[in-house]
Amino acid sequence: MKTLIGTDAESRIQFSDEFDGDGDALFKACAKHGLEGIVSKHARAPYRSGRGKTWLKTKCFTESTFVVIGTDRDRKTGALRALLAHPNSAGLNYAGAAFIALGDDARTEFLAEVERLATSWAAFKSSRLTGVKWCQPKLTVRVKHLAGSKTLRHATVRALAQ
């Protein structure tokens, strides 16, 4: 397997040697280093494709603050998503989209604020972003997302950040 994957430190796929020990300590170390997570298996379990009880993927999630630049609908489910960015020296850097997982009161407040901040200008020029309702980048939110990635993955808006 190691020969197949290689040892390029820049590769998105990395081989790790077997670790037989305290899985909780390993997971905490992965989280501390900003890695996506770990895959663990029963020592004698053969590889089988698909889900099973002998191979487990444990993901590291983190929470960050982002600015809302608009909303759109997920192409597959139609669920409302917040389009998010984070400030940098040149302005804003697009971070990705997050599903809105707010309670009723916070969701109502979020939607009212996005409507109040609505604008016709796009925060980013992108052919990938279509059907967007843009807003001024003044509303900040707390987002739970998968660690270890430059763009948001498995992201949900958890709270308004004031």
C-alpha positions in Angstrom: 0.0 0.0 0.0 2.8 2.4 0.9 4.5 1.8 -2.5 1.2 2.5 -4.2 0.4 5.8 -2.3 4.0 7.0 -2.3 5.6 9.5 0.1 5.0 12.9 -1.4 4.4 15.2 1.6 2.3 17.5 -0.6 -0.1 14.7 -1.6 -3.7 14.9 -0.3 -3.5 11.2 0.4 -0.9 10.1 3.1 0.1 6.7 4.2 0.4 6.2 8.0 2.0 3.2 9.6 0.0 0.9 11.9 -0.6 2.3 15.3 -1.5 -0.2 18.0 -2.2 1.7 21.2 -4.4 4.4 22.7 -6.8 5.4 20.0 -8.2 8.3 22.0 -4.7 9.8 22.4 -4.1 9.4 18.6 -7.4 11.1 17.8 -6.6 14.0 20.1 -3.2 14.4 18.4 -4.8 14.4 15.0 -7.3 17.1 16.1 -4.4 19.1 17.6 -2.6 19.1 14.3 -5.7 20.0 12.3 -6.0 16.7 10.5 -9.3 15.5 9.1 -9.5 12.4 11.3 -8.5 8.8 11.6 -9.6 5.4 10.2 -9.4 2.6 12.6 -10.1 -1.1 12.2 -10.1 -4.4 14.0 -6.5 -5.8 13.7 -7.5 -9.0 11.9 -10.4 -7.5 9.8 -9.9 -7.9 6.0 -10.6 -4.9 3.8 -14.1 -4.8 2.4 -15.6 -2.0 0.4 -18.6 -0.2 1.8 -19.6 0.5 5.3 -19.0 -2.0 8.1 -18.5 -2.4 11.8 -14.8 -3.4 11.6 -13.5 -0.2 9.9 -14.5 3.1 11.4 -13.8 6.7 10.2 -13.7 9.2 13.1 -13.7 12.8 11.9 -12.2 15.8 13.6 -14.6 18.8 13.6 -13.7 22.3 14.6 -15.7 25.6 14.9 -14.7 28.9 13.3 -16.2 32.3 12.7 -17.0 33.5 9.1 -18.8 36.4 7.5 -21.9 35.7 5.5 -21.8 37.0 1.9 -25.0 35.5 0.6 -27.3 32.5 0.5 -28.3 29.9 -2.0 -30.0 26.5 -2.2 -28.2 23.2 -2.3 -28.6 21.6 -5.7 -29.4 18.2 -4.4 -31.7 18.9 -1.5 -32.9 22.5 -2.0 -31.9 23.3 1.6 -30.9 26.9 2.3 -27.1 27.4 2.7 -25.1 30.4 3.9 -22.2 31.4 1.6 -19.2 32.3 3.7 -15.9 34.1 3.6 -13.1 35.1 5.9 -11.3 38.5 5.8 -7.7 38.7 4.6 -5.4 41.6 3.6 -6.9 41.8 0.1 -10.6 41.8 1.3 -12.5 38.5 1.6 -11.5 35.0 0.8 -14.3 32.6 -0.2 -14.5 29.7 2.3 -17.5 27.7 1.1 -21.1 27.0 2.0 -22.7 25.8 5.2 -26.2 24.4 5.9 -28.1 26.5 8.4 -28.7 24.6 11.6 -30.2 27.3 13.8 -33.2 27.1 16.2 -36.4 28.9 15.2 -35.6 32.2 16.8 -32.0 32.4 15.6 -33.0 31.3 12.1 -35.6 34.0 11.9 -33.0 36.6 13.1 -30.5 35.2 10.6 -32.9 35.4 7.6 -34.1 38.9 8.6 -30.5 40.2 8.9 -29.6 38.7 5.5 -32.6 40.4 4.0 -31.7 43.7 5.6 -28.2 43.4 4.2 -29.3 42.3 0.7 -27.4 43.8 -2.2 -27.3 43.3 -6.0 -23.5 43.2 -6.2 -21.6 39.9 -5.9 -18.9 39.6 -3.3 -17.0 37.3 -5.7 -16.9 36.7 -9.4 -17.4 33.0 -9.8 -19.1 31.0 -12.5 -19.7 28.2 -10.0 -22.0 30.3 -7.7 -25.4 30.6 -9.3 -28.8 31.6 -7.9 -27.1 33.5 -5.1 -28.9 36.1 -3.0 -25.9 38.3 -2.1 -25.7 40.4 1.1 -23.2 42.9 2.5 -20.5 41.1 4.4 -21.5 42.4 7.9 -23.1 39.4 9.5 -20.8 36.9 11.2 -21.7 33.3 12.2 -20.1 30.4 14.1 -19.7 27.4 11.8 -18.9 23.8 12.8 -16.9 22.1 10.0 -14.5 19.3 9.2 -10.9 20.1 10.1 -8.0 19.6 7.7 -9.3 21.3 4.6 -8.8 24.7 3.0 -12.5 25.0 2.1 -15.5 24.2 4.2 -16.7 20.6 4.3 -19.6 19.1 6.2 -20.3 22.6 7.5 -23.3 23.9 9.5 -24.1 27.4 10.8 -24.4 26.8 14.6 -24.9 30.4 15.9 -24.9 34.1 15.1 -21.7 35.7 16.3 -22.1 39.2 17.5 
